[in-house]
Amino acid sequence: MGEIKEMIQKNFLTNRLYILFVLTTLFIQTYNVSKDYQTITGSFYEQFYGLSKEGYNLYSYLFVTIIFLFPVAIFFNSLFIASKGDIYYQLIRFSSFKLWFYQLLRRILCHSFLTISILFIYTFLLTLLFEFPFTEHFNFNFYEISYHFLVNGFLQLLVYHLLFIIFICITKRTELILLNIGILVVLGLPLFNSDWIFPIALNSLGYITGGFHQPIHITLVLLIYIIVELLIINLVLSRKLLS
C-alpha cells in the first residue's frame, strides 16, 4: 500500500507540473508573440507551428510534441497506478477483451476531447487578454486554424493513446513511458518523418501554409493510422493470441 500511495503522490505532482508548464509557457509565448503574428489567428499559428513542409523550428517542434504527448503519458501512468502496475496480465484475465477495450476507449475519447478543448480555450482566452485583433492577413483564416487545431489535434491525441497501448502490449511494461515519448519525439523529426511514415506531430499548425487541403489530407491520414492501430491492438490482445 505504501508503494501505491507514493506512486499516486508522484502522479499527482506530475499532473500539477504539466498543468503549470502549459499555463506558464502559453502565457509567456502569447506575451512574446512577434508583431507580425499579434492576431488571434497568428498567435495560434506561431505557438503551435511545430512542423511544416517548408521546414521547422526545433523549439516549436518539441513544444508541440511534448504538450500533446505528456497528457497521454500521464493518462497511462494513472491507469498503471489504478491497476497496481499489472495492466497487461489484468487484460489476459479480463472476461471480455472487447468490453475492456470499449471501456478504455471511452475514457481515451473523453480525455482527448477535454485536453484539446482546454488547450484551445486557454490559448484563445490569452489572445483576448492581450487584446489581439481578429483581423486576418495570412493565406489562412481562424476557422481553418480552428479546424486543424481541434479536429486534427483530437485525432493526433487518439493516435498517441493507441500507440501507447501498442507499446504496452509489445513490452508488457508501463514503466517505459518516458522511453516511449523519447522514441516518438525522435521518429517525428523531419529527418525520419518527411513523408509522414510515423503519425507524429501531424497536427502542427505549420502544415496549414500548404493550403486548407493540407489539414483535410492530414485528417484522412490520421484516421487511417487510427484504423491500423485498432487492428493491431485487436490482433495483439485478442483472446486467441493470449490463450
PAVEX-688127 format. One line per 10 residues: their letters; for each residue y, z, x of N, C-alpha, C. Coordinates in steps of 0.2 Angstrom, whole numbers, plus 2048, in hexadecimal, padded with zeros to 3 digits. Atoms other than C-alpha are relative to their C-alpha. Example, Ala and Ser with C-alpha at 12.3 -4.5 7.8 and 13.67 -1.06 7.14 Angstrom:
# PAVEX-688127
AS> 7FA:800:804:7EA:827:83E:806:800:804  7FA:7FF:7FC:7FB:824:844:805:803:7FC
***
This chain:
# PAVEX-688127
MGEIKEMIQK> 7FA:800:804:800:800:800:806:800:804  7FA:800:7FC:80C:804:80E:802:7F9:803  7FF:806:7FD:80A:7F3:816:803:7FB:7FA  7FD:804:805:80D:7EA:805:807:802:7FE  7F9:7FE:801:81D:7F5:802:804:7FD:805  7FC:803:7FB:823:7F0:813:801:7F9:7FF  7FF:807:801:820:7DE:80F:805:7FE:7FB  7FC:801:805:829:7DF:7FF:808:802:802  7FA:7FF:7FD:838:7E7:808:803:7FB:804  7FE:806:7FB:838:7D9:815:802:7FA:7FB
NFLTNRLYIL> 7FE:806:804:838:7CC:807:806:801:7FC  7FA:7FF:803:846:7D4:7FE:806:7FF:804  7FB:801:7FB:850:7D4:80E:801:7F9:801  800:807:7FE:84C:7C2:811:804:7FD:7FA  7FC:802:806:852:7BE:7FF:807:801:801  7F9:7FE:7FF:862:7C7:802:804:7FC:805  7FD:803:7FA:865:7BF:813:801:7F8:7FE  7FF:807:801:862:7AD:80C:806:7FF:7FB  7FA:801:805:86E:7B0:7FD:807:801:804  7FA:7FF:7FC:87B:7B7:809:802:7FA:804
FVLTTLFIQT> 7FF:806:7FC:879:7A8:814:802:7FA:7FC  7FE:805:804:87B:79C:806:807:801:7FE  7F9:7FE:803:88A:7A5:7FE:805:7FF:806  7FB:800:7FB:893:7A7:80F:801:7F9:803  7FF:806:7FC:88F:796:817:803:7FB:7FB  7FC:804:805:894:78C:807:807:801:7FF  7F9:7FE:800:8A4:796:806:804:7FD:806  7FD:802:7FA:8A8:793:818:801:7F8:800  800:808:800:8A3:780:817:806:7FD:7FB  7FB:802:805:8AE:77E:807:807:801:803
YNVSKDYQTI> 7F9:7FE:7FE:8BD:786:80F:802:7FB:806  7FF:804:7FA:8BB:77B:81F:7FF:7F9:7FF  801:807:801:8B8:76A:816:806:7FC:802  7FA:804:7FD:8C2:75D:81F:804:7FD:7FA  7FB:802:805:8D1:756:816:7FE:7FA:7FC  802:806:803:8C9:745:812:7FB:802:7FA  806:7FF:805:8BB:74E:808:802:806:7FB  7FE:7FA:804:8C6:75C:7FF:801:7FE:7F9  801:801:807:8C0:756:7EE:7FA:803:7FE  807:7FD:802:8B2:75C:7E3:7FA:7FC:802
TGSFYEQFYG> 805:805:7FD:8A8:74D:7E7:7FF:800:807  800:800:7F9:8AC:74D:7F9:7FD:806:803  803:7FA:7FE:8A8:75F:7FB:7F9:801:800  807:800:800:897:75D:7F5:7FD:7FB:805  803:806:7FB:894:74D:7FF:800:803:807  800:7FE:7F9:89A:755:80F:7FB:806:802  804:7FA:7FE:891:765:80E:7F8:7FF:7FF  807:802:801:880:75E:808:7FE:7F9:803  801:807:7FE:881:74E:812:7F9:7FF:803  807:801:7FD:871:751:81C:7FF:7FA:804
LSKEGYNLYS> 802:806:7FD:86B:740:820:803:7FA:7FC  7FF:806:804:86F:72E:81C:7FD:7FA:804  802:806:7FD:86A:71D:821:804:7FE:806  7FB:802:7FA:879:71B:82D:7FF:805:806  800:7FB:7FA:875:72B:837:800:807:7FD  800:7F9:802:876:73E:836:803:805:804  7FD:7FB:7FC:87E:74E:83C:7FB:806:800  806:7FB:7FF:871:75B:843:802:806:7FC  7FE:7FA:804:87B:76A:83B:7FF:7FE:7F8  800:802:807:87C:761:82A:7F8:800:7FE
YLFVTIIFLF> 808:801:801:869:75C:82B:7FD:807:7FF  803:7F9:800:864:76E:82F:802:804:7FA  7FD:7FC:806:86F:776:822:7FC:7FE:7FA  803:802:806:868:76B:814:7F8:801:800  808:7FF:800:855:76D:81A:7FF:808:7FF  801:7F9:800:857:780:81C:802:803:7F9  7FE:7FD:806:861:783:80C:7FB:7FF:7FA  805:802:805:853:77A:802:7F9:803:802  807:7FE:7FE:844:780:80C:7FF:807:7FF  801:7F8:800:847:793:80D:7FF:803:7F9
PVAIFFNSLF> 802:7FE:806:847:796:7FB:7F9:7FF:7FE  807:802:801:836:78E:7FA:7FC:805:804  804:7FB:7FB:830:799:809:800:807:7FD  7FF:7FA:803:837:7A8:800:7FB:801:7FA  804:801:806:82E:7A3:7F0:7F9:802:802  807:7FF:7FE:81D:7A2:7F9:7FF:807:803  801:7F9:7FD:820:7B2:803:7FF:805:7FA  800:7FB:806:823:7BB:7F2:7F9:7FF:7FD  806:801:803:813:7B3:7EC:7FA:803:804  804:7FE:7FB:80A:7B8:7FC:7FF:808:7FF
IASKGDIYYQ> 800:7F9:801:80F:7CA:7F9:7FD:803:7F9  803:7FF:806:80B:7CA:7E7:7F8:800:800  807:801:800:7F9:7C5:7EB:7FD:804:806  802:7FC:7FA:7F8:7D1:7FA:7FD:7FC:805  802:804:7FA:7F6:7C3:806:7FA:7FC:7FF  807:803:801:7E6:7BC:7FE:801:7FA:7FB  7FF:805:805:7ED:7AD:7F4:7FA:7FB:800  805:806:800:7E0:7A0:7FA:7F9:803:7FD  807:7FD:803:7D0:7AB:7F6:801:802:7F9  7FF:7FF:807:7D8:7B0:7E6:800:7FA:7FC
LIRFSSFKLW> 801:806:804:7D9:79E:7E1:7F9:7FE:7FF  807:802:800:7C6:79C:7E5:7FD:804:7FA  803:7FC:805:7C2:7AA:7D9:803:800:7F9  7FD:801:806:7CE:7A5:7CC:7FC:7FC:7FB  805:803:805:7C5:7A0:7BB:802:7F9:7FF  7FE:807:801:7CF:790:7BA:805:7FE:804  7FB:803:7FC:7D8:786:7C7:806:7FE:7FC  7FA:803:804:7E2:77D:7BA:804:805:7FD  7FC:7FB:803:7E7:78C:7B2:805:804:805  7FC:7FD:7FB:7ED:794:7C2:805:7FC:802
FYQLLRRILC> 7FB:804:7FD:7F6:785:7C8:805:7FF:7FB  7FB:801:806:7FF:782:7B7:805:806:800  7FC:7FA:800:805:794:7B8:805:800:806  7FC:800:7FA:80B:792:7CA:805:7FA:7FF  7FB:806:800:813:781:7C6:806:801:7FB  7FA:7FE:804:81D:788:7B8:805:805:804  7FB:7FC:7FC:824:795:7C4:804:7FC:805  7FD:804:7FB:827:788:7D1:806:7FC:7FC  7FB:804:803:831:77D:7C4:806:804:7FE  7FB:7FB:802:83B:78C:7BE:804:802:807
HSFLTISILF> 7FD:7FE:7FA:83F:791:7D0:804:7FA:803  7FC:806:7FE:844:77F:7D5:806:7FF:7FC  7FA:801:804:84F:77E:7C6:806:805:801  7FB:7FB:7FF:858:78E:7C9:803:7FF:807  7FD:801:7F9:85A:78B:7DC:805:7FA:800  7FC:805:800:862:77A:7D9:806:801:7FC  7FA:7FF:804:86D:77F:7CB:805:805:803  7FB:7FB:7FD:874:78F:7D4:804:7FC:806  7FC:803:7FB:878:784:7E3:805:7FB:7FE  7FB:805:803:881:777:7D9:806:804:7FD
IYTFLLTLLF> 7FB:7FD:804:88A:783:7CE:805:804:805  7FC:7FC:7FB:890:78E:7DD:804:7FB:804  7FC:805:7FC:895:77F:7E7:806:7FD:7FC  7FB:803:805:89F:778:7D8:805:805:7FF  7FB:7FB:801:8A7:789:7D5:805:801:806  7FC:7FF:7FA:8AD:78A:7E7:805:7FA:801  7FB:805:800:8B5:779:7E6:806:801:7FB  7FA:7FE:805:8BF:77F:7D6:804:806:803  7FD:7FA:7FD:8C3:78F:7E0:805:7FE:805  7FB:803:7FB:8CB:785:7EE:804:7FA:7FD
EFPFTEHFNF> 7FC:804:803:8D3:77A:7E1:800:7F8:802  802:807:7FE:8CB:769:7E6:801:7FC:7FA  7FF:804:806:8D0:75B:7DB:7FA:7FC:7FE  806:804:802:8C4:750:7D1:801:7F9:801  7FE:807:7FE:8CC:740:7D8:7FA:7FD:804  805:804:7FC:8C0:733:7DF:803:7FB:804  7FE:805:7FC:8C3:729:7EE:7FA:7FE:805  806:802:7FC:8B1:725:7F4:7FD:7FB:7FC  803:806:804:8A5:717:7EF:7FA:803:7FC  805:7FD:804:89B:724:7E5:804:805:7FC
NFYEISYHFL> 7FC:7FC:804:8A1:730:7D7:7FC:807:7FF  803:7FA:801:89D:742:7D2:7FA:800:7FC  806:801:804:890:73D:7C5:7FA:7FE:804  806:802:7FC:886:734:7D2:7FE:805:805  801:7FB:7FC:888:742:7DE:7FC:806:7FD  804:7FB:804:882:74E:7D0:7F9:7FE:7FF  807:802:801:873:744:7CC:7FC:801:807  803:7FF:7FA:86E:743:7DE:7FE:807:802  800:7F9:7FE:871:755:7E1:7FB:804:7FC  804:7FC:805:869:75C:7D1:7F9:7FD:800
VNGFLQLLVY> 806:802:801:85B:750:7CE:7FB:7FF:806  804:801:7FA:855:74B:7DF:7FF:807:804  800:7F9:7FD:859:75D:7E5:7FA:804:7FD  806:7FC:803:84D:764:7D8:7F9:7FD:802  806:803:7FE:840:757:7DC:7FE:802:807  801:7FE:7F9:842:75B:7EF:7FD:807:800  802:7F9:800:83F:76D:7EB:7F9:800:7FE  807:800:803:82F:769:7E1:7FC:7FD:806  804:802:7FA:829:75F:7F0:7FF:805:805  801:7FB:7FB:82C:76D:7FC:7FB:806:7FD
HLLFIIFICI> 804:7FB:803:823:77A:7F0:7F9:7FD:801  806:803:800:814:76E:7EF:7FD:7FF:807  802:800:7F9:814:76B:802:7FD:807:802  802:7F9:7FD:813:77E:805:7F9:802:7FD  807:7FF:803:804:77F:7F9:7FB:7FC:804  805:804:7FC:7FB:771:803:7FF:803:807  801:7FD:7FA:7FF:77A:813:7FC:806:800  804:7FA:801:7F8:78A:80C:7F8:7FE:7FF  807:802:801:7E8:781:806:7FD:7FE:806  803:802:7FA:7E5:779:817:7FF:806:805
TKRTELILLN> 800:7FB:7FB:7E9:788:822:7FD:807:7FD  803:7FA:803:7E3:795:815:804:807:802  7FB:7FA:7FE:7F2:7A0:81C:807:7FF:7FD  7F9:800:802:803:7A4:815:805:803:805  7FC:7FD:7FA:809:7AC:825:804:7FB:804  7FE:806:7FC:80D:79B:82C:806:7FD:7FD  7FB:803:803:81C:798:821:806:7FE:804  7FB:802:7FB:829:798:82F:7FE:7FA:804  803:806:7FC:81E:78C:839:800:7FA:7FB  7FF:805:805:81D:781:829:807:7FD:800
IGILVVLGLP> 7F9:803:800:830:780:828:802:7FD:806  7FF:803:7FA:831:77C:83A:7FD:7F9:801  803:806:800:825:76E:838:804:7FB:7FC  7FC:804:805:82E:767:829:807:7FE:803  7F9:801:7FD:83F:768:832:7FF:7FA:805  800:805:7FA:839:75E:841:7FE:7F9:7FD  803:806:803:82F:751:836:806:7FC:7FC  7FB:803:804:83F:74E:82C:805:7FD:804  7FB:804:7FB:849:748:83B:800:7F9:800  800:807:800:84E:736:83B:7FB:7FD:805
LFNSDWIFPI> 804:802:7FB:844:734:84B:7F9:7FF:7FD  807:800:802:834:737:841:800:7FD:7F8  800:801:807:83A:733:82F:805:7FB:7FD  7FB:805:802:845:724:82F:7FE:7FC:7FA  802:804:806:83A:71B:822:7FD:804:7FA  802:7FB:805:837:72B:817:7F9:800:7FF  808:7FF:800:825:72D:81C:7FF:807:7FE  800:7F9:803:828:740:819:805:801:7FB  7FB:7FF:806:830:746:809:804:806:802  7FC:7FA:7FD:83D:751:813:807:7FE:800
ALNSLGYITG> 7F8:801:800:850:752:810:802:7F9:7FC  7FF:806:804:84F:743:804:806:801:7FB  7FA:7FE:805:85C:74C:7F9:807:800:804  7FA:800:7FC:869:74A:807:805:7FC:7FC  7FB:803:803:879:745:7FF:803:7FA:804  7FE:806:7FB:87C:739:80E:7FD:7F9:7FD  804:806:802:870:72D:806:804:7FC:7FA  7FD:803:806:87C:729:7F7:805:7FB:803  7FB:805:7FD:887:71F:803:7FD:7F9:7FF  804:806:801:87A:711:801:801:7FD:7F9
GFHQPIHITL> 800:802:806:87F:70F:7EF:7FC:804:7FB  803:7FB:805:879:718:7DF:7F8:7FE:7FF  807:802:800:869:70E:7E0:7FB:804:805  804:7FC:7FB:864:719:7EF:7FD:806:7FD  803:7FA:804:863:729:7E5:7FA:7FF:7FB  805:802:805:859:720:7D8:7F9:7FF:803  806:801:7FC:84D:71A:7E5:7FD:806:803  802:7FA:7FD:84C:72B:7ED:7FC:804:7FA  804:7FD:806:847:732:7DB:7F9:7FE:7FF  806:803:801:839:726:7DA:7FB:802:806
VLLIYIIVEL> 804:7FE:7FA:833:72A:7EC:7FE:807:7FF  802:7F9:800:833:73D:7E9:7FB:801:7FA  805:7FF:806:82A:73B:7D8:7F9:7FD:803  807:802:7FE:81C:731:7E1:7FD:805:805  803:7FB:7FB:81B:73E:7EF:7FD:806:7FC  803:7FB:804:819:74B:7E1:7FA:7FF:7FD  807:802:803:80B:742:7D9:7FB:800:805  805:800:7FA:802:740:7EA:7FF:807:802  801:7F9:7FE:805:752:7EE:7FB:804:7FA  804:7FD:805:7FD:757:7DD:7F9:7FE:800
LIINLVLSRK> 807:803:7FF:7EE:74C:7E0:7FD:804:806  803:7FD:7FA:7EC:754:7F1:7FE:807:7FE  801:7F9:802:7ED:766:7EA:7FA:800:7FB  806:800:805:7E1:761:7DC:7F9:7FF:804  806:802:7FC:7D5:75A:7E9:7FE:806:804  801:7FB:7FB:7D6:768:7F5:7FE:807:7FD  802:7F9:804:7D5:777:7E8:7FC:7FF:7FA  805:801:805:7C9:76F:7DC:7FA:805:801  805:7FC:7FF:7BB:77A:7D8:7FA:7FD:803  805:803:7FD:7AF:76D:7DD:800:801:808
LLS> 7FF:7FF:7F9:7B6:76E:7EF:7FF:807:803  800:7F9:7FE:7B7:781:7EF:7F9:803:7FF  807:7FD:802:7A5:784:7E9:7FC:800:806
***
